[in-house]
Amino acid sequence: MHDDNVSRSFTAKAPNDVWLGDITEQSTLEGKLYVCAIKQIFSNRIVGYSIDSWMKSRIAANALNYHGVVG
């Protein structure tokens, strides 16, 4: 279990205050597909995403690195 740093308040007063992430699993004829999206709450926009055939930690890391979102 991780700390709840936003106290379940999903609002932001400035860019980069609060981001959300989600991983979705989709079955296909060729197997499972995983999609991870990172959303910036202030702008209400998806700022990064990643698609992979395995749900490993790299899917989240790749979504954060999408278009230079992080580092």
N, C-alpha and C positions, 0 to 999 in steps of 0.2 A: 504494500500500500504506500502511496506517495502522499506528500503533504498537499493540502488544498490551498495553494497560494493565492487563489482568486476568490475564495470563500463562495464558490458557486455563483459569483456575479459575473456574467458573461457580457460585460460592457467595458468599453475602454474610453478614456478621456484624451488619448493621444495615440499616434501610430506606434506600433511595436510594443504597446503595453500588454496586450493579451492576444495570444494566438491559440487556435484550437487545431487538433489533428484527429484524423479518423482513418481507419483502414477498413475497407470493404472487400469481401470475398465474393467472387462471381464464378459460378460453374459454366464452363464452355465445353464444346465437343472435344477439345484438345486437352482438357484438364482445368484446374482452378486458376483463376487470375485474381491478383490482389492489387487494389488501387489505394494509395495513401494520398490524402490531400491535407494541406496546411492552409488554414484560413486566418487572415488578420481581422480581428473583430472591429477595429476602428473603421476600416474602409469597407468591411463586409465583403472582401474579395478573396478568392483563392490565390495565394501567392506562391504556392509550390505544389507539385504533385509528382508521383512516381508510380510506375506500373511494373509488376514483377510476377513471375510464376511461383515464387517462394515468399512466404511471410517471415522474413528475417529482419533483423534490426536495420539492415542496409536500405530497406524500402523507405523507412522514416528518414534516415540520413540523406538519401537521395532527394526526397521531397524537400527537405530543408535547404539543400544545396542547389535546388532548381533555380536557374537564373540569378544565382548569387544572393539568395535570400539570407543565407548565413555564410560568413567567412569566406 
